Amino acid sequence: MLESLLRKEGFNRISKANTAPEALKAVQTVSYSLIVLDVMLPEIDGFTLCMELRKITHAPIMFLTARSGDIDKLQGLSMGGDDYVTKPFQPLEVVARIKAHLRRGTIYSTSLLPSEKIFAYDVFSINKTTGQLLINNEEIPCPAKEFELLHYFCNHPNRVFTAQQLYEQVWGSMVQGDEKTVVIHISRLRRKLEPNPSDPKIIVTIRGIGYKFIPPSGESKR
């Protein structure tokens, strides 16, 4: 049903996999712009598959599943998912989310000025042109939405944003409950960037308001 609707919306390059091994083989041979992933799969569940996919692709991963509990959603996002939609769902909402992810990726890859492409600090550097995140001069894998979120913070240092504002800017839309998506992605960035993620100094929480990026010392922007 979803494939039929997507084709009506102009998406013609769609492939499907019925098992985790099939999905892994497909992603190893084709570069996908977005992955829609169920949780209840034969052989390997979708959460485990997501972690394996993250080793070989930074493409946005959208969970589409009947597992609707908060713990399930947090688990999916913490394992590398970028979005989480529960069944029953509105098909047109799913299509809208897919378009938003792809649109954000296109805008992100083409709209930034040259002066906004590279941020370098003592702790890390992020290069939009090459899609690289270097921490202590070592390249660290960074999924698409984490990368976009961090680059957005770097473009707006010392400004406070609510979780809703961050979702609107990075994910491209806002629906009820998606603030948790932002929280999980910030937590994942902190584990990469902060010496002590439980006491963050780079991406800090402003209690009752939101989040602020405080540039580490030694900033240079190119």
Salt bridges, closest charged atoms under 4 A:
GLU3 OE2 - ARG7 NH2 2.97
GLU3 OE1 - LYS16 NZ 2.96
GLU9 OE1 - LYS99 NZ 2.69
ASP38 OD2 - LYS87 NZ 3.31
GLU52 OE2 - LYS55 NZ 3.17
ASP70 OD1 - LYS180 NZ 2.88
ASP72 OD1 - ARG67 NH2 3.13
ASP82 OD2 - ARG54 NH2 2.72
ASP82 OD1 - HIS185 NE2 3.46
ASP83 OD1 - ARG97 NH1 2.66
ASP83 OD2 - HIS101 NE2 3.09
GLU93 OE2 - ARG97 NH2 3.09
GLU146 OE2 - ARG188 NE 2.64
GLU146 OE1 - LYS192 NZ 2.73
GLU148 OE1 - LYS145 NZ 3.58
ASP178 OD1 - LYS73 NZ 3.41
ASP178 OD2 - ARG97 NH2 3.39
ASP199 OD2 - LYS201 NZ 3.36
